[in-house]
Amino acid sequence: MTAPFSTRTVRVAIAGEALIDLIMRPDGAYEPCLGGALYNLSRALSRQGVGVVYLNPLSSDRFGRALAQQLHDDGVHLAHEALVQQVTSLAVVSLNASGHPDYAFYREGVADRQVSAEGLNHACALQPDLQIICTGALALDARDADVYVPWLQAQRQAGHCVVVDANMRPSVMPDLAAYRAQVQMALMEAHIIKVSDEDLSWLGYASTDALASARELLDRSNASLLALTLGADGAWLLTRDGQWSGKEAQALSVVDTVGAGDSFLAGLLAALLDSAGPVGLLHGLDANRCTGVLRHALSSASLCVQQRGCVPPSWDETLAWSQAHPAVTAASAP
């Protein structure tokens, strides 16, 4: 699967936030770490051996230069090589006793928001081998409604596979109703949806059964595949015809969960691309393929949570973990 960075063709385009996570340490001080859900996804997917282009501009300030250098080191292509004058976004990340992050964002007039639907479409048109486009998280802010949903619509019409990770941050959105509506609009354009149990609650699904809510979302959508993440309880992969669960057999030594969902999605997409036959990415989603894809995604997330901050594993590291730590899997009727 893994090929040298210089020989990879771009198969995935990713748009969304790149920022600095100021992560609280046990002594109360804050440590700056490179982050942002879509930035993390770009790095994680490239480390899995997939050719990736990151579409948003980065700042010429110190943080922006560090963000750009890390993408370069991980083999991610930049649609905007020239850095811009606007400052880098910031997120203050406080961790609770279980290592779960709580975020506060500072994103007015920042570099990664200097985008347009027209610019994103133009950047995608420059990639002749493009198969997948991804967005989610802070990109689904209703204040950027004229950027991302029109881009998703155009890319779906162009025949690309659209992936949307809800990854909701309601505490930092000034208009929760508008934000929820914007996320729902984006999800309706997706071929592949990723949500957590918390996302489903914020989206207004009333059932206390996250799996039932995920099935309802998939049935309402135009998607072929939905990934539901449940933290320490593992994840589900749902199609129109089936659903499969996976969970680590043994408890993990969790340092923090920063970047876990991004690593999960990267593992999922890398495994989908690796297992796709000549009929296409989302065809042949049978039990064997779905359980294999889910296992790879879980392994990627499991390796990430055992390190501080977002440190996504490589394809080979993920495979080795999967082989050494067989997961508990199950299937159930949809």
N, C-alpha and C positions, 0 to 999 in steps of 0.2 A: 504493500500500500504506500509506504513512505517513499517519496522521490525527492531529489535535491530541489531546493527552492527555485533555482534558476531554470529548471526544466519543466516546471509545473505550468499548465495552462489554467487560466482563471475559470473556475466553474461556479463560484458563489460570489455574489455581491452583497455587502452588508452595509446598512445605513442606520445610524443612531448615535447615541451619546458616547463621547470619550471624555473622561474626567479624572480628577485626582480624588481618591478616597482618603480622607483623613480618619484613620482607624484608631479607636481608643485602645490604648495598651492597659495592662493591669495596674500600672502605676498612675493612670489617669491622663497621661500625656497622649498626644495624637501623632501617629506615624503616617506620613504621606505614602500612598501606594497608587500605582497606575490602575485605572479601573473604568467603569461604565459597562453596562450589560452588553451592548453591541460591540464595543471595543474588546471586551473579554471574549466574546464569541468569535470575533475575527482571529484573535491570537489562538484560541483553543482549536478552532477548525484547521488553521494552518499547521499547528503542531500535530494534528491528526493526519497530515499529509495531503490536504486538499488545497488547491489553488484558490486564494481569496483576494478580493479587492475591497478595501474599506473606502466608503464613498464620501464621508464628511471631512471638511477641512479641519486642520489642527492649528493651534496658536503658535506664534513665534516666541512666546514667553518661555521661561525655563521649563515649566511643566509640559507645555506643548512639544518642545523639542525632545523631552524624555519620552513622551507618548509616541512620537514619531520614530524615535530610535528603537524602542521596544518592538513596534510593529515591523520595522525593517529587520531586526534581529530574528524575529519569528517567521520571516518570509512572507509577510502580508504586503500586497501591492497597495499603493496609495493612489487614489484617483486625483488627489490634490497634492502634488509634490511641494508646491510653494506654500509656506506657512503664512497665516494671516495675522493681522494685528490684534484682533479681538482676543480677550483673555480666555484661559482654560476654565471649564466648569469645575466646581468643587462639590464634593459630597462629604458631610461629616457623618461617620459611621460609629455608632455606639453599639457595643455587644452586650447582650444579656448573659445570665449565668450559663445558659446552654450554648452560647456562641452564636446565637441568631442575631443578625444585624438589624439595626433601626437607623433610617437614613434621614438627613436633612440636606436639601440641595440648594445650590447657589448657581443659577443658570440664566441670568438676564444679560443680554448683549454678549454672549459667549461664542467662541470659535465654531463649535460643532453645530450650532444652529444657523450658520450662514449657508443655508442650502435652499434649493427650490426643486419642485417636481421636474421642471424642465432640465435642470442641471443633473439630477439623478438619472433621468431617462437617457440623457446624452452620454453619461459615463457608462451606463449599461450597454448602450449601443456600440461602444468601442470594444466590447468583449465578445468575439464571435463564438466562443465555446461556452458561454454562460448558460447554466442550467437552473440555478436556484438564486432567489433574492430573499433577504431576511431583514426584518425590522421588529420593533416592539419596545417595551419598557418606556423610557421617557420620550421617545419619538412619537408616542401616541398621545402626548399632551394636546388638548383641544386647541391650544394657542398655535399649534403647528398643523392645523387641519388642512391648510391649502398645500401642504408639502407631501406628506407621506401617503395618505389614502389615494390621492390622484396618481401618485407613482405606482402604488400597488396595483391599481386598476389597469394602468397602462402596461405594466409588466405581465400581468395575468393575460391580457389580450395578446401580448407578444409571444405567449406560449411558454413562459418561464414558470417554474414551480415557486409559489409564493409561500413563505414561512413567516408566521407571526407568533411571537412569544409575548403573551399579555404582560407578565412580570410587572404587575400594577404597583404604583406608588401613590395611593390616594392621599396620604397625609401631606403631600407637598403640592397638590393641585388645588387652585383657588375655587374651581367650580366642579364639584364632584359629579353632578349630573351630566355636564358637558363632557367631562373626561370619560365617564362610563360609556356614553354614547359613541365617542370617538373610538374607544377600544373595540366596542361591538362592531362598528363599521369596518375596522381593519380586519377583525377576525372573519367577517363575511367574505373577504377577498382571498382568504388563505386556502391553500391546498393542504398545508400541515399546520396544526395549531399546537402550541405548548401552553399549558396552564398549570398552576398549582391549586391546591385546595383553597388557599387564601384568595387567589384570584377569583375563583368561582363565587366565593362569598361576596366579594366586592362587586362582582358583576350582577348580583341580585338573584342568584339561584338559591331558592329557599330550602332545598333539601339538605338535611344534615349528612346525607350520604354523598360524599364527593364523587364517587363513581357514577351514581345515578345522575348527578348534575352534569358531569362530563359527557355522559351519553346524551343528555338532553341538548347540550351545546353542540355536539357533533351532529345530531339529527337536524338541528335548526340551521346549520351552516352549509357551506358548499365544499367543505373539506373532505379529504379521503382518509386522513390520519390525524389522530389527536393523542398527544402525550400528556398524561396527568402525573405530576410529581407530588409526593406526600412526605417529603423530608426523610426522617429516619424510617418511615414505614414503606419506603421504596417508591415504585411508580407503576402506572398502567399504560399500556399502549392499546388504543381503540381504533378499529376500522368499522366500516359499515357491516361487516359480517362476523366480527369476533372481537375479543378483548383478552389481553394477557397481562398478568402482573409479574413483577420481579422485585426481590428484596435481598439484600446481603444476608447470608446465613449467620454471620457473627456481627456483633456490635462493633462499630468503628471507634478509633481514638480520634474524635473530632476536635480539631483546633479551632476552626471557625467555618462558617458556611458561605463565606464571600466567594462568589464566582461558581458555586456548585451547580446552579441551574444552567448557567452558560456552558459549563463543561459538559453537563448532561446533554444539552441540545447539540453541541458540537459532536459528541460521540454518536448521537442518534443520526445526524446528517451524514457523518463520515461513513458509518456502517451502511446506511441506505445507499449511498453512492457506490460503495465497494461491492454491495450485493446485488445491485441493479443489473438485470440482464438486458438483452437487446430490445425487449418490449417496453422498457421505460422505468423511471424511478419509482412510480407509485403503482405499478402493476405487479402481480404475484405476491401480494401481501398475505401470505399464508402463515400458518402457525410457526413453522420452522424459521422463516425469515424474520417474522416479527419478534419472536423470543430471542433470536440472535442479535437483532438490532437493539432490543431493549437491554440485553445483558451488557452490550458494549457501552451504551449510554450510562447505565448505572455504574459501571466500572470507572468510567471517566470522572463522574461526579464523586465517587468514593475516594479516588486518589486525590482530588482537589481538596476535599474537606479535611484531609489529614495534614495539610500545610497551611501556614498563615497567609491570608490574602488569596488572590486568584493565581494559582500556579497550575495551569492546565497540563495534563500528561500528554505524551506522544501516543501515536497509534500503537507502537510496540509495547510501551509501558502499560497501556490499557489492556492489550491482549494478554500480557503476562499476568496482570492482576486477575483477569477473568478466568484464566486457566488454573491459577493457584487458589482462587476463592470462588468456587461454584456458588451461584445464586439460588435462592429458592424461587421457583417460577410456578405459575398456575394459569389455567385458562378457565373462562366461564362464558356462558351464553350471553349475547348482548341483550 
